[in-house]
């Protein structure tokens, strides 16, 4: 697996542009066979991160949330691996993920909401958790999707 150890640990990302740039810098390091599991609530920046990652990989866009189609494949524009972007929220098991017939060894795969399934599909992966502010006395609901700091934690997991 190929992410520079400098990216491991906790990072505060202050804007959506910075989130996209963080994804871009990670995407530049990825290679076929890399699996990224993204975890975080709605509005945390998972798709924004993936948009940057796609740019770093040099794949065809646009990158949009795959919520309704479950998975989108973005072919490389530079003879690198394709990006497969999966939303596992509505999948009930790793078997359903396996039914998508994803070529994990020849692709870079990003799975949103895939933490419970990761160990059934891979021996190791990058676990990236994005946390955003939640409503409360000091944050109005309309500000939840604004450019507020997100905390991003990057870990290497072996199952």
N, C-alpha and C positions, 0 to 999 in steps of 0.2 A: 504494500500500500504506500501511497506516495505523497501524503501531505507533510510539508515541512513541520517539524516539531514546534516551531515558533507559533504555529496556529493553535496548538493544543491549549486547553484551559479556558478561562473566562475572559470575554471581551465585551466592552460596552460599545454599542453601535448607536450613534446619535441621530442619524437621518436615514431615509430610505435610499438616498444616493450612496451613503456610506455602506449600507447593507448590501447593495448591489455590487459595489466595489470589493467588499470582503468576499462575496461569492466569486467574483471574477478572479481574484488572486488565488483562491483555492482551486477554481476550475482550471487555471493554467497549469496546475501540478498533477491533475488527475490523468489516469490512463485506463485502458480497457481492463475490466475486472473490478474496478473500484465501486464500492457500494456506500452510499450516503443515506443515513436514516435521519430524517428531519422530524423533530417533535416540537410542538408549540401550539398555543391556542389560535383561534381565528384572528387574523389581523396581526400576528406576530412578525410576519415578514418572510415566511417560508417560500412563497412564490417569488418575491423580490430577490431573495438570496439565490434562488434557482435561476432566475433571469441572468444575474451576473455570472453564475457558474457556467451557464450555457455560452455566454459571450467568451469567457475564458477558454472554454473547450473549442470554440470556433464552429458551433453547430447552427443549423438553420432555425430561425425563430418564426413567429414570435412565441415566447414561452408564456403560457397561460396556465392557470390552475387546471389540472386534469380531473376535477371533481366529478363531472358528469360522464366523462369517457373512461375513467379509471386510469388509463395510461396513454401517454403521447410519446412518440419516438421522434427525435430531432436528428436528422442525418448530419454528418460532419460536412463542413464546407472546405476543410483543409486536409482531408485524407486521414483524419483521426477517428476515434471511436464515436459512435452515435451516443446521444444522451437519451435515456429512457426515464421519463418523469412520471411517477406513479402516485396516485392518491389512494391509500389503502383504507381510508376511513370507513367505507361501506363494505369492505371485505371482511368476512367472518373468520378466515383462517389462512395460514400459509398455503394450504392446498389450493385455495381460490387464487392466491397470488401466483402459484405455480401454473395454474390453468391459463394464465396470460401468455405463457410460452416466451418469456423474456430471455434473451441470450445474455446472461449475466457475465460470462467470460469475455465477450467481445464488445461490451457496452460499458458506459458509466451509467449507473442506475441511482436515481434519487427517489426515495420512497418517503412521502409524507405520511405521518401517522403509522409508520411501519414497525415501531419498536417491539410490539408483542410478537411479530413474525420473523424478525431478523435472524434469530438463532436457528430457525428451521430452514433458512435459505442460504446462509453463508457461515463460514467459520470465523470471519472477522469483518468488521465494517467501521465506518466513521459515524459516530453518533453526534449529531449536532442539535442542541436544544436551544430554542429561541423563546425568550420570555419577554412579554410586554407588560406595561402597567395595566392594572385592572381597575374597574370603577370603584369608587369609594368616596369618602368625604372630601378628599383633596383633588380628585380627578373627575371631571364631568364626562358623561357617556359620549358626548360628541367629540371629545378630545382623544378618545382611545385609539383612533386610526391616524391621528396626527403624527408628525415627526417627533415622537417621544423616544427617549433612549430605550433600546432593547438590550438585554443581556444575552449574549450568545456563548454557549459552552461547547467546546469541541473536544471529544474524547475518542480514543481508539479502543474498540471493544473486540474482545475475542470470545466467541461463544463456546 
